[in-house]
């Protein structure tokens, strides 16, 4: 039996202020964030990079009020996903920046960094 080893990236979403950003915060879902991450990985690393991370990348937690997300990706390619985070400049045509706060081997370690 083979176990897939993952890394969890704790992300901070910094959206531009304004009415459009408020609308995006209301409509931002884990599925849309994941689509933006996949597009960034494919744009930076091509089809091979996307294929390497596609089987286990997922958004495990997203809070639009605190603008925090938890992303799971494969351990062998977590640096490729991390590098792709820097290339995301907009989500749904609203300027934004994504910052990686913590990288952990288990999701609950990252949850300790989210809670005060």
C-alpha positions as CSV (number, residue, x, y, z in Angstrom):
1,X,0.0,0.0,0.0
2,X,1.4,3.4,-1.0
3,X,0.7,6.6,0.9
4,X,0.7,9.9,-0.9
5,X,2.7,12.4,1.0
6,X,1.4,15.9,0.9
7,X,2.3,19.4,2.0
8,X,-0.2,22.0,3.2
9,X,0.4,25.6,2.3
10,X,-1.2,28.3,4.4
11,X,-2.1,31.2,2.1
12,X,-3.1,34.8,2.8
13,X,-5.1,36.4,0.0
14,X,-4.6,40.2,-0.4
15,X,-7.3,41.6,-2.7
16,X,-7.4,45.2,-3.9
17,X,-9.9,47.3,-2.0
18,X,-13.1,48.6,-3.6
19,X,-16.5,47.5,-4.6
20,X,-15.2,44.9,-7.1
21,X,-13.1,43.3,-4.4
22,X,-16.1,43.1,-2.1
23,X,-18.1,41.3,-4.8
24,X,-15.2,38.9,-5.5
25,X,-14.9,38.1,-1.8
26,X,-18.6,37.2,-1.7
27,X,-18.3,34.9,-4.8
28,X,-14.8,33.4,-4.1
29,X,-15.2,29.7,-3.7
30,X,-12.6,27.0,-3.2
31,X,-13.3,25.8,-6.8
32,X,-12.4,29.2,-8.2
33,X,-9.3,29.6,-6.1
34,X,-8.2,26.2,-7.2
35,X,-8.8,27.1,-10.9
36,X,-6.6,30.2,-10.4
37,X,-3.8,28.1,-8.9
38,X,-4.0,25.4,-11.6
39,X,-3.8,28.1,-14.3
40,X,-0.7,29.6,-12.6
41,X,1.0,26.3,-12.3
42,X,0.3,25.5,-16.0
43,X,1.5,29.0,-17.0
44,X,4.8,28.7,-15.1
45,X,5.6,25.0,-15.5
46,X,3.6,23.9,-18.5
47,X,1.6,20.7,-19.0
48,X,4.2,18.6,-17.2
49,X,4.1,20.8,-14.1
50,X,0.3,20.7,-14.1
51,X,0.2,17.0,-14.5
52,X,2.6,16.5,-11.6
53,X,0.4,18.4,-9.1
54,X,-3.1,17.7,-10.6
55,X,-3.7,14.4,-8.9
56,X,-3.6,15.7,-5.3
57,X,-4.0,19.5,-5.3
58,X,-7.1,20.8,-3.5
59,X,-8.3,23.6,-1.3
60,X,-9.0,22.3,2.1
61,X,-10.1,25.5,3.8
62,X,-11.1,29.0,2.6
63,X,-12.3,31.8,4.8
64,X,-13.2,34.9,2.7
65,X,-13.7,37.1,5.8
66,X,-10.1,36.6,7.1
67,X,-8.8,36.0,3.5
68,X,-7.0,32.8,4.6
69,X,-6.8,29.5,2.6
70,X,-5.3,26.1,3.1
71,X,-4.0,24.3,0.0
72,X,-2.9,20.7,-0.2
73,X,-0.4,19.7,-2.8
74,X,2.1,16.8,-3.4
75,X,5.2,16.9,-1.3
76,X,7.5,16.3,-4.3
77,X,6.2,19.3,-6.1
78,X,5.2,21.7,-3.4
79,X,7.9,24.2,-4.4
80,X,6.5,24.4,-7.9
81,X,3.1,25.3,-6.5
82,X,4.7,27.8,-4.1
83,X,6.5,29.4,-7.0
84,X,3.3,29.6,-9.0
85,X,1.6,31.5,-6.1
86,X,3.8,34.5,-6.9
87,X,2.6,34.7,-10.5
88,X,-1.1,35.0,-9.5
89,X,-1.9,38.7,-10.0
90,X,-5.7,38.6,-10.3
91,X,-8.6,36.4,-9.4
92,X,-11.8,37.0,-11.4
93,X,-10.3,40.1,-12.9
94,X,-9.6,41.8,-9.5
95,X,-5.9,42.5,-8.6
96,X,-4.7,40.4,-5.8
97,X,-1.5,38.9,-4.3
98,X,-1.1,35.5,-2.6
99,X,1.4,35.1,0.2
100,X,2.5,31.8,1.7
101,X,2.7,32.0,5.5
102,X,3.5,28.4,6.4
103,X,4.3,25.1,4.8
104,X,3.5,22.0,6.8
105,X,3.3,18.2,6.5
106,X,-0.1,18.0,8.3
107,X,-3.1,20.2,7.9
108,X,-3.8,20.6,11.6
109,X,-0.3,22.1,12.1
110,X,-1.3,24.8,9.7
111,X,-4.7,25.3,11.5
112,X,-2.8,26.2,14.7
113,X,-1.2,29.1,12.8
114,X,-4.7,30.3,11.7
115,X,-6.3,30.3,15.1
116,X,-5.2,32.9,17.6
